[in-house]
């Protein structure tokens, strides 16, 4: 409070929430990314290959595959270090969780996340295709 005052903290929180909404908008713009939630400074989403999108919620084998795919995706993203997201399980779906809480986070940082997630998700899906759900 001494450094930026109450108004400064309110502004930082508002900026985090704005960036989180931006993340949700960027995720929603990609057919291979599925937005799960956006609230306050948290956006949750998952990678869903286009060919599985129609069966993502109706086929238990596809649902299990998508959970495994996104778990592998999170692990790879964290190990490679280009972006950092955590995870959540929402209604049985393993999702990526982007939480904006650092006042150094910029719109450029937010714009960088979807392309990295897409490229990494596509690579992992290609690797896992040897046993795709039918």
C-alpha positions in Angstrom: 0.0 0.0 0.0 2.9 2.4 0.7 4.3 1.8 -2.7 1.3 2.3 -5.0 -1.6 3.0 -2.7 -5.1 1.6 -2.7 -5.8 3.1 -6.1 -2.7 1.5 -7.5 -3.7 -1.9 -6.2 -7.2 -1.5 -7.7 -5.6 -0.7 -11.0 -3.2 -3.7 -11.0 -6.1 -6.0 -10.1 -8.3 -4.5 -12.9 -5.3 -4.9 -15.3 -5.0 -8.6 -14.4 -8.7 -9.1 -14.9 -8.6 -7.4 -18.3 -5.6 -9.5 -19.4 -7.5 -12.7 -18.3 -10.5 -11.6 -20.4 -8.1 -11.0 -23.3 -6.8 -14.6 -22.8 -10.3 -16.0 -22.9 -11.0 -14.0 -26.2 -7.7 -15.3 -27.7 -8.5 -18.9 -26.7 -12.0 -18.6 -28.1 -10.7 -17.4 -31.4 -9.0 -20.8 -32.1 -11.1 -23.8 -33.1 -8.6 -26.2 -31.5 -8.8 -24.4 -28.1 -11.8 -24.8 -26.0 -12.6 -22.2 -23.3 -13.8 -23.7 -20.0 -14.0 -20.7 -17.7 -13.0 -17.1 -17.3 -13.4 -15.4 -13.9 -11.5 -12.7 -12.2 -7.9 -13.2 -13.3 -8.2 -16.9 -14.2 -8.9 -18.4 -17.6 -9.2 -22.2 -18.1 -9.1 -24.0 -21.4 -7.9 -27.1 -23.2 -6.5 -28.2 -26.5 -9.0 -30.3 -28.5 -7.9 -31.5 -32.0 -10.5 -30.5 -34.6 -11.2 -34.1 -35.6 -12.2 -34.9 -32.0 -14.2 -31.8 -31.2 -17.6 -33.2 -32.0 -17.0 -36.2 -29.8 -15.2 -34.4 -26.9 -18.2 -34.6 -24.5 -20.1 -37.6 -25.8 -17.5 -40.3 -26.3 -15.9 -41.5 -23.0 -12.8 -42.8 -24.9 -12.3 -39.4 -26.5 -12.9 -37.6 -23.2 -10.2 -39.8 -21.5 -7.8 -39.2 -24.5 -8.3 -35.5 -24.2 -7.6 -35.5 -20.5 -4.4 -37.5 -21.1 -3.4 -35.2 -24.0 -3.9 -32.0 -22.0 -2.0 -33.5 -19.0 0.9 -34.3 -21.3 0.6 -30.8 -22.8 0.8 -29.2 -19.4 3.9 -31.3 -18.6 5.6 -30.4 -21.8 4.7 -26.6 -21.5 6.2 -26.5 -18.0 9.3 -28.4 -19.0 9.9 -26.3 -22.2 9.4 -23.1 -20.3 8.0 -20.8 -23.0 4.8 -20.2 -21.1 3.6 -21.2 -17.7 0.2 -22.5 -17.0 -1.1 -24.8 -14.3 -4.1 -27.1 -14.4 -7.6 -27.7 -13.0 -10.2 -30.4 -13.4 -13.6 -28.9 -14.3 -16.6 -31.2 -14.7 -14.2 -34.1 -15.3 -12.2 -32.3 -17.9 -8.4 -31.7 -17.4 -7.8 -28.1 -18.4 -5.0 -25.7 -18.5 -5.3 -22.8 -16.1 -3.8 -19.4 -16.9 -3.8 -17.1 -13.8 -2.7 -13.5 -14.3 -1.3 -12.2 -11.0 2.1 -10.6 -12.0 2.0 -6.9 -12.6 4.7 -7.3 -15.2 2.4 -9.4 -17.4 1.6 -7.7 -20.7 -0.8 -8.1 -23.6 2.2 -9.4 -25.6 2.6 -12.2 -23.0 -1.1 -13.1 -23.3 -0.9 -13.1 -27.2 2.1 -15.5 -27.0 0.2 -18.2 -25.1 -2.3 -19.6 -27.6 0.3 -20.2 -30.4 2.7 -22.0 -28.1 -0.2 -24.2 -26.7 -1.4 -24.9 -30.2 2.0 -25.9 -31.6 2.8 -28.0 -28.6 -0.6 -29.6 -28.5 -0.4 -30.5 -32.2 3.0 -32.1 -31.6 1.8 -34.2 -28.7 -1.3 -35.2 -30.5 0.8 -36.4 -33.5 3.0 -38.4 -31.1 -0.1 -40.0 -29.4 -1.9 -40.8 -32.7 -0.4 -44.3 -32.7 -3.3 -45.2 -30.4 -6.1 -42.7 -31.2 -9.6 -43.2 -29.9 -12.0 -44.8 -32.4 
